[in-house]
Structure formats: C-alpha cells, structure tokens
Amino acid sequence: MNTIVSTAHANGQKVRFWATPDTASPQREAIWHELLKAGVDFINTDDLAGLQQFLTEHDSQPSEPSITWESKNKR
C-alpha cells in the first residue's frame, strides 16, 4: 500500500481505497489505522461520524481539505 500511495503522490494524484469496511469493528479500525499510516488522501465511508471520531482520536496532524472541482483541462 505504501508503494501505491508514494507512486500516486509522486505523480500528483490523490489516493482513495474503495469498499473498505463501514461497520464499526476492530477490523475497520485496524484498516483505517493502516490507511492513515500509509498516507492515503481519502478514507471512503458512509459512517462519517465514526470516521470523524476516529480521526479526532488518531490523526495527530490533520490537514485542511484542498480539493478543487475545477478541471485542469479547460477548453
């Protein structure tokens, strides 16, 4: 996973892994820990409150969102 993330970042891309567990469990928390440790840009979930709680407790260096919806290939 670290290679995937570092390669994507070197190419200016953001990383999000799809279909990670959504139900609160030790397995989900372990996966979220690994995603955070690997430096993924987005953690995909329908449990936004659970993710907020997880990040509040475990992300010691939160970043500000820097997403833009403008296309780089304007015509």
Secondary structure, DSSP 4 states (H G I P E B T S, - for coil): -HHHHHHHHHTT---EESS---S-SHHHHHHHHHHHHHT-SEE--S-HHHHHHHHHHH-SS----------SS--
